[in-house]
Amino acid sequence: NDYKKAITLCNTAIELQEGADAYYYLGMAYLGDQDEENAKSAFVSLKDNYPESDHIDDISEYLSE
């Protein structure tokens, strides 16, 4: 439940090597931290960069808001 640490770690992972999982977990960490704006931004990046990701179905409800 240390969302701030998770956000930092996910951002570091994205800087080192982008990946669908990093964007997904970054968005989920932002949601846990009650930061819906940044969560949506992470999910949009996931959708734009990895449209075939297995996580797309999981985030579709957040993208439609």
DRENTORKOL-3810 file (N, C-alpha, C; in nm, 4 decimals):
REM DRENTORKOL-3810
@n.u->0.0800; n.v->-0.1205; n.w->0.0000; ca.u->0.0000; ca.v->0.0000; ca.w->0.0000; c.u->0.0845; c.v->0.1273; c.w->0.0000
@n.u->0.2109; n.v->0.1151; n.w->-0.0296; ca.u->0.2983; ca.v->0.2322; ca.w->-0.0390; c.u->0.2951; c.v->0.2815; c.w->-0.1834
@n.u->0.1873; n.v->0.3527; n.w->-0.2169; ca.u->0.1639; ca.v->0.3935; ca.w->-0.3552; c.u->0.2689; c.v->0.4922; c.w->-0.4055
@n.u->0.3142; n.v->0.5808; n.w->-0.3202; ca.u->0.4150; ca.v->0.6781; ca.w->-0.3635; c.u->0.5444; c.v->0.6064; c.w->-0.4049
@n.u->0.5837; n.v->0.5046; n.w->-0.3296; ca.u->0.7034; ca.v->0.4276; ca.w->-0.3647; c.u->0.6805; c.v->0.3522; c.w->-0.4950
@n.u->0.5616; n.v->0.2953; n.w->-0.5106; ca.u->0.5294; ca.v->0.2232; ca.w->-0.6334; c.u->0.5328; c.v->0.3172; c.w->-0.7539
@n.u->0.4831; n.v->0.4384; n.w->-0.7375; ca.u->0.4844; ca.v->0.5370; ca.w->-0.8459; c.u->0.6278; c.v->0.5685; c.w->-0.8848
@n.u->0.7119; n.v->0.5890; n.w->-0.7857; ca.u->0.8530; ca.v->0.6180; ca.w->-0.8125; c.u->0.9198; c.v->0.5019; c.w->-0.8850
@n.u->0.8950; n.v->0.3807; n.w->-0.8396; ca.u->0.9561; ca.v->0.2629; ca.w->-0.9022; c.u->0.9068; c.v->0.2436; c.w->-1.0453
@n.u->0.7791; n.v->0.2641; n.w->-1.0694; ca.u->0.7248; ca.v->0.2488; ca.w->-1.2049; c.u->0.7809; c.v->0.3555; c.w->-1.2986
@n.u->0.7921; n.v->0.4781; n.w->-1.2499; ca.u->0.8505; ca.v->0.5842; ca.w->-1.3334; c.u->0.9957; c.v->0.5530; c.w->-1.3670
@n.u->1.0686; n.v->0.4965; n.w->-1.2719; ca.u->1.2064; ca.v->0.4564; ca.w->-1.2978; c.u->1.2104; c.v->0.3462; c.w->-1.4030
@n.u->1.1201; n.v->0.2502; n.w->-1.3920; ca.u->1.1147; ca.v->0.1406; ca.w->-1.4904; c.u->1.0853; c.v->0.1940; c.w->-1.6297
@n.u->0.9962; n.v->0.2912; n.w->-1.6391; ca.u->0.9624; ca.v->0.3499; ca.w->-1.7690; c.u->1.0818; c.v->0.4243; c.w->-1.8262
@n.u->1.1563; n.v->0.4947; n.w->-1.7416; ca.u->1.2755; ca.v->0.5657; ca.w->-1.7884; c.u->1.3812; c.v->0.4686; c.w->-1.8407
@n.u->1.3958; n.v->0.3561; n.w->-1.7730; ca.u->1.4977; ca.v->0.2585; ca.w->-1.8122; c.u->1.4566; c.v->0.1814; c.w->-1.9375
@n.u->1.3347; n.v->0.1350; n.w->-1.9381; ca.u->1.2852; ca.v->0.0573; ca.w->-2.0521; c.u->1.1332; c.v->0.0561; c.w->-2.0456
@n.u->1.0725; n.v->0.1278; n.w->-2.1385; ca.u->0.9270; ca.v->0.1316; ca.w->-2.1403; c.u->0.8707; c.v->-0.0089; c.w->-2.1521
@n.u->0.7530; n.v->-0.0259; n.w->-2.0980; ca.u->0.6850; ca.v->-0.1538; ca.w->-2.1094; c.u->0.5402; c.v->-0.1399; c.w->-2.0681
@n.u->0.4579; n.v->-0.2250; n.w->-2.1224; ca.u->0.3153; ca.v->-0.2199; ca.w->-2.0933; c.u->0.2889; c.v->-0.2375; c.w->-1.9444
@n.u->0.3594; n.v->-0.3307; n.w->-1.8809; ca.u->0.3378; ca.v->-0.3548; ca.w->-1.7381; c.u->0.3707; c.v->-0.2317; c.w->-1.6558
@n.u->0.4766; n.v->-0.1617; n.w->-1.6902; ca.u->0.5157; ca.v->-0.0427; ca.w->-1.6137; c.u->0.4062; c.v->0.0639; c.w->-1.6195
@n.u->0.3501; n.v->0.0867; n.w->-1.7374; ca.u->0.2423; ca.v->0.1854; ca.w->-1.7492; c.u->0.1175; c.v->0.1395; c.w->-1.6738
@n.u->0.0873; n.v->0.0115; n.w->-1.6834; ca.u->-0.0309; ca.v->-0.0419; ca.w->-1.6150; c.u->-0.0177; c.v->-0.0248; c.w->-1.4633
@n.u->0.0941; n.v->-0.0698; n.w->-1.4094; ca.u->0.1114; ca.v->-0.0619; ca.w->-1.2640; c.u->0.1296; c.v->0.0819; c.w->-1.2157
@n.u->0.1844; n.v->0.1682; n.w->-1.3005; ca.u->0.1918; ca.v->0.3099; ca.w->-1.2663; c.u->0.0502; c.v->0.3665; c.w->-1.2529
@n.u->-0.0331; n.v->0.3364; n.w->-1.3493; ca.u->-0.1722; ca.v->0.3826; ca.w->-1.3426; c.u->-0.2453; c.v->0.3287; c.w->-1.2216
@n.u->-0.2240; n.v->0.2016; n.w->-1.1906; ca.u->-0.2900; ca.v->0.1417; ca.w->-1.0746; c.u->-0.2389; c.v->0.2051; c.w->-0.9445
@n.u->-0.1101; n.v->0.2354; n.w->-0.9385; ca.u->-0.0545; ca.v->0.3005; ca.w->-0.8192; c.u->-0.1135; c.v->0.4404; c.w->-0.8032
@n.u->-0.1279; n.v->0.5127; n.w->-0.9144; ca.u->-0.1909; ca.v->0.6449; ca.w->-0.9068; c.u->-0.3354; c.v->0.6331; c.w->-0.8592
@n.u->-0.4064; n.v->0.5321; n.w->-0.9057; ca.u->-0.5436; ca.v->0.5133; ca.w->-0.8581; c.u->-0.5449; c.v->0.4874; c.w->-0.7081
@n.u->-0.4533; n.v->0.4048; n.w->-0.6619; ca.u->-0.4443; ca.v->0.3765; ca.w->-0.5195; c.u->-0.4116; c.v->0.5001; c.w->-0.4379
@n.u->-0.3401; n.v->0.5930; n.w->-0.4994; ca.u->-0.3016; ca.v->0.7179; ca.w->-0.4340; c.u->-0.4070; c.v->0.8278; c.w->-0.4563
@n.u->-0.5213; n.v->0.7899; n.w->-0.5115; ca.u->-0.6331; ca.v->0.8819; ca.w->-0.5360; c.u->-0.5988; c.v->0.9922; c.w->-0.6362
@n.u->-0.5116; n.v->0.9624; n.w->-0.7334; ca.u->-0.4716; ca.v->1.0598; ca.w->-0.8352; c.u->-0.5223; c.v->1.0114; c.w->-0.9709
@n.u->-0.6503; n.v->1.0349; n.w->-0.9948; ca.u->-0.7142; ca.v->0.9819; ca.w->-1.1152; c.u->-0.6617; c.v->1.0457; c.w->-1.2436
@n.u->-0.6226; n.v->1.1707; n.w->-1.2379; ca.u->-0.5730; ca.v->1.2396; ca.w->-1.3578; c.u->-0.4445; c.v->1.1735; c.w->-1.4093
@n.u->-0.3492; n.v->1.1505; n.w->-1.3201; ca.u->-0.2250; ca.v->1.0861; ca.w->-1.3612; c.u->-0.2456; c.v->0.9388; c.w->-1.3954
@n.u->-0.3404; n.v->0.8748; n.w->-1.3292; ca.u->-0.3719; ca.v->0.7356; ca.w->-1.3622; c.u->-0.4215; c.v->0.7277; c.w->-1.5060
@n.u->-0.5130; n.v->0.8155; n.w->-1.5410; ca.u->-0.5665; ca.v->0.8155; ca.w->-1.6771; c.u->-0.4562; c.v->0.8433; c.w->-1.7783
@n.u->-0.3654; n.v->0.9338; n.w->-1.7452; ca.u->-0.2536; ca.v->0.9650; ca.w->-1.8338; c.u->-0.1663; c.v->0.8408; c.w->-1.8568
@n.u->-0.1392; n.v->0.7670; n.w->-1.7515; ca.u->-0.0599; ca.v->0.6438; ca.w->-1.7646; c.u->-0.1341; c.v->0.5417; c.w->-1.8500
@n.u->-0.2647; n.v->0.5305; n.w->-1.8302; ca.u->-0.3433; ca.v->0.4347; ca.w->-1.9074; c.u->-0.3513; c.v->0.4737; c.w->-2.0549
@n.u->-0.3606; n.v->0.6032; n.w->-2.0830; ca.u->-0.3603; ca.v->0.6504; ca.w->-2.2224; c.u->-0.2263; c.v->0.6177; c.w->-2.2870
@n.u->-0.1173; n.v->0.6374; n.w->-2.2142; ca.u->0.0153; ca.v->0.6019; ca.w->-2.2669; c.u->0.0242; c.v->0.4528; c.w->-2.2954
@n.u->-0.0316; n.v->0.3736; n.w->-2.2059; ca.u->-0.0345; ca.v->0.2282; ca.w->-2.2272; c.u->-0.1106; c.v->0.1950; c.w->-2.3552
@n.u->-0.2294; n.v->0.2530; n.w->-2.3699; ca.u->-0.3116; ca.v->0.2254; ca.w->-2.4878; c.u->-0.2442; c.v->0.2718; c.w->-2.6161
@n.u->-0.1837; n.v->0.3897; n.w->-2.6123; ca.u->-0.1200; ca.v->0.4452; ca.w->-2.7316; c.u->0.0056; c.v->0.3684; c.w->-2.7723
@n.u->0.0854; n.v->0.3266; n.w->-2.6737; ca.u->0.2127; ca.v->0.2610; ca.w->-2.7026; c.u->0.2044; c.v->0.1092; c.w->-2.7144
@n.u->0.1051; n.v->0.0504; n.w->-2.6491; ca.u->0.0927; ca.v->-0.0959; ca.w->-2.6469; c.u->-0.0533; c.v->-0.1369; c.w->-2.6668
@n.u->-0.1099; n.v->-0.1072; n.w->-2.7836; ca.u->-0.2530; ca.v->-0.1346; ca.w->-2.8053; c.u->-0.2902; c.v->-0.2828; c.w->-2.8002
@n.u->-0.1924; n.v->-0.3705; n.w->-2.8131; ca.u->-0.2189; ca.v->-0.5141; ca.w->-2.8091; c.u->-0.1968; c.v->-0.5738; c.w->-2.6691
@n.u->-0.1702; n.v->-0.4894; n.w->-2.5712; ca.u->-0.1424; ca.v->-0.5360; ca.w->-2.4357; c.u->-0.2609; c.v->-0.6114; c.w->-2.3760
@n.u->-0.2294; n.v->-0.7086; n.w->-2.2936; ca.u->-0.3335; ca.v->-0.7825; ca.w->-2.2221; c.u->-0.4059; c.v->-0.6939; c.w->-2.1209
@n.u->-0.3475; n.v->-0.5813; n.w->-2.0865; ca.u->-0.4054; ca.v->-0.4932; ca.w->-1.9853; c.u->-0.5119; c.v->-0.3989; c.w->-2.0408
@n.u->-0.5258; n.v->-0.3911; n.w->-2.1716; ca.u->-0.6200; ca.v->-0.2959; ca.w->-2.2323; c.u->-0.7619; c.v->-0.3188; c.w->-2.1819
@n.u->-0.8051; n.v->-0.4435; n.w->-2.1741; ca.u->-0.9399; ca.v->-0.4708; ca.w->-2.1234; c.u->-0.9544; c.v->-0.4256; c.w->-1.9782
@n.u->-0.8491; n.v->-0.4391; n.w->-1.8999; ca.u->-0.8535; ca.v->-0.4021; ca.w->-1.7588; c.u->-0.8683; c.v->-0.2518; c.w->-1.7378
@n.u->-0.8182; n.v->-0.1729; n.w->-1.8310; ca.u->-0.8199; ca.v->-0.0277; ca.w->-1.8141; c.u->-0.9292; c.v->0.0411; c.w->-1.8941
@n.u->-1.0060; n.v->-0.0322; n.w->-1.9716; ca.u->-1.1047; ca.v->0.0292; ca.w->-2.0602; c.u->-1.2047; c.v->0.1151; c.w->-1.9854
@n.u->-1.2431; n.v->0.0752; n.w->-1.8655; ca.u->-1.3409; ca.v->0.1541; ca.w->-1.7888; c.u->-1.2822; c.v->0.2900; c.w->-1.7481
@n.u->-1.1528; n.v->0.2967; n.w->-1.7242; ca.u->-1.0893; ca.v->0.4236; ca.w->-1.6871; c.u->-1.0721; c.v->0.5158; c.w->-1.8062
@n.u->-1.0580; n.v->0.4582; n.w->-1.9252; ca.u->-1.0397; ca.v->0.5381; ca.w->-2.0453; c.u->-1.1703; c.v->0.5968; c.w->-2.0947
@n.u->-1.2825; n.v->0.5364; n.w->-2.0586; ca.u->-1.4114; ca.v->0.5835; ca.w->-2.1073; c.u->-1.4669; c.v->0.6979; c.w->-2.0228
@n.u->-1.4022; n.v->0.7275; n.w->-1.9114; ca.u->-1.4531; ca.v->0.8339; ca.w->-1.8221; c.u->-1.4147; c.v->0.9708; c.w->-1.8731
END
